[in-house]
Amino acid sequence: MAPEVLRGYQYTKAADIYSFGIIMNEFLSEEIPFNDIPHDHILAFKICKGLRPKISEDIPKFLVDLIMKCWDAKTENRPSAKELYQILKKWDKEDEKLSSEIHRMTISLKVLKLILKQYTQVDF
C-alpha cells in the first residue's frame, strides 16, 4: 500500500503507480515484499518514513530506476500510467531491434564459420 494511503489520504492513480512498482519488483525478484518482517503498524510507519522492499542485485539498473521512480515518496514525481506505457513500449521496441541485430550477427557468424571450415578444413 502506498505511503500516502497508509497516512489516510485518498487513494489516487499515483498510489496505483506505487503498487505497480511493488508488483514489478516482486515479479522480477521472485520475493514477497517485506517477507522477513512482521506486517503490522510498525511496518506501515516505516513505509511512511521511506522504507521500501529490497531490490534484487540481479535486476538491471534501468528497471531498478523505474521501480524507484514508482516508489517516490512525492506522488507528483511518480510516472503516470501513460508515461509508464511509453517507457515500456520504447524498451520493447529496443529489445526487438537488439534481438534482430543478434539474430543477424548469429547468422553472419555461422556463415563465417562455414567459410573458415571450407578454407582451413578445421572443424568448429
C-alpha positions as CSV (number, residue, x, y, z in Angstrom):
1,M,0.0,0.0,0.0
2,A,1.3,3.4,-0.9
3,P,2.6,5.6,2.0
4,E,0.1,8.3,1.4
5,V,-2.7,5.8,1.6
6,L,-1.3,4.5,4.9
7,R,-1.3,8.0,6.1
8,G,-5.1,8.2,5.4
9,Y,-5.0,10.3,2.2
10,Q,-7.4,9.5,-0.7
11,Y,-6.4,6.6,-3.0
12,T,-5.2,8.0,-6.3
13,K,-3.7,6.9,-9.6
14,A,-0.3,7.7,-8.1
15,A,-1.0,5.1,-5.5
16,D,-1.6,2.6,-8.3
17,I,1.8,3.5,-9.8
18,Y,3.4,2.8,-6.4
19,S,1.6,-0.6,-6.4
20,F,2.8,-1.2,-9.9
21,G,6.4,-0.7,-8.7
22,I,5.8,-3.1,-5.8
23,I,4.4,-5.7,-8.2
24,M,7.1,-5.2,-10.7
25,N,9.8,-5.7,-8.1
26,E,8.0,-8.8,-6.6
27,F,7.7,-10.3,-10.1
28,L,11.4,-9.6,-11.0
29,S,12.9,-10.6,-7.7
30,E,10.5,-13.5,-7.1
31,E,10.3,-12.4,-3.5
32,I,7.3,-11.2,-1.4
33,P,7.9,-7.6,-0.2
34,F,9.0,-7.4,3.4
35,N,8.8,-11.2,3.8
36,D,11.4,-11.0,6.6
37,I,9.5,-8.6,9.0
38,P,6.0,-8.6,10.6
39,H,3.3,-6.9,8.6
40,D,2.0,-4.6,11.3
41,H,1.6,-1.0,12.3
42,I,5.4,-0.7,12.8
43,L,6.0,-1.7,9.1
44,A,3.3,0.8,8.0
45,F,5.1,3.5,10.0
46,K,8.4,2.6,8.4
47,I,7.0,2.6,4.9
48,C,5.6,6.1,5.6
49,K,9.1,7.1,6.7
50,G,10.6,5.8,3.4
51,L,11.2,2.0,3.8
52,R,10.9,0.2,0.6
53,P,11.2,-3.5,-0.3
54,K,14.7,-4.9,-1.1
55,I,15.6,-4.9,-4.8
56,S,17.5,-7.9,-6.1
57,E,21.0,-7.2,-7.3
58,D,20.1,-9.3,-10.4
59,I,17.6,-6.7,-11.6
60,P,19.0,-4.5,-14.4
61,K,19.7,-0.8,-13.5
62,F,17.1,0.5,-15.9
63,L,14.4,-1.5,-14.3
64,V,15.6,-0.6,-10.8
65,D,15.4,3.1,-11.8
66,L,11.8,2.7,-13.0
67,I,10.8,0.8,-9.8
68,M,12.4,3.5,-7.7
69,K,10.5,6.2,-9.6
70,C,7.2,4.4,-9.0
71,W,8.1,4.3,-5.3
72,D,8.9,8.0,-5.0
73,A,7.6,9.5,-1.7
74,K,6.3,12.5,-3.6
75,T,3.3,11.4,-5.7
76,E,3.9,14.1,-8.2
77,N,7.4,12.6,-9.0
78,R,5.9,9.2,-9.9
79,P,5.4,8.5,-13.6
80,S,1.8,8.5,-14.9
81,A,0.3,5.3,-16.4
82,K,0.8,6.9,-19.8
83,E,4.5,7.6,-19.1
84,L,4.9,4.0,-17.9
85,Y,3.3,2.7,-21.0
86,Q,5.6,4.8,-23.2
87,I,8.7,3.7,-21.3
88,L,7.8,0.0,-21.6
89,K,6.8,0.4,-25.2
90,K,10.1,2.0,-26.0
91,W,12.1,-0.7,-24.2
92,D,10.1,-3.4,-26.1
93,K,11.0,-1.8,-29.4
94,E,14.7,-1.5,-28.4
95,D,14.5,-5.2,-27.4
96,E,13.1,-6.2,-30.7
97,K,15.8,-4.2,-32.5
98,L,18.5,-5.8,-30.4
99,S,17.1,-9.3,-30.9
100,S,17.1,-8.7,-34.6
101,E,20.7,-7.5,-34.6
102,I,21.8,-10.5,-32.5
103,H,20.0,-12.8,-35.0
104,R,21.8,-11.2,-37.9
105,M,25.1,-11.5,-36.1
106,T,24.5,-15.1,-35.3
107,I,23.8,-15.9,-39.0
108,S,26.9,-13.9,-40.0
109,L,29.0,-15.9,-37.5
110,K,27.6,-19.2,-38.9
111,V,28.5,-18.1,-42.4
112,L,32.0,-17.1,-41.4
113,K,32.5,-20.5,-39.7
114,L,31.4,-22.3,-42.8
115,I,33.8,-20.2,-44.9
116,L,36.6,-20.9,-42.4
117,K,35.9,-24.5,-42.3
118,Q,35.9,-24.7,-46.1
119,Y,39.3,-23.0,-46.4
120,T,41.0,-24.4,-43.4
121,Q,39.5,-27.8,-43.1
122,V,39.2,-27.2,-39.3
123,D,36.0,-28.5,-37.6
124,F,34.3,-25.9,-35.3
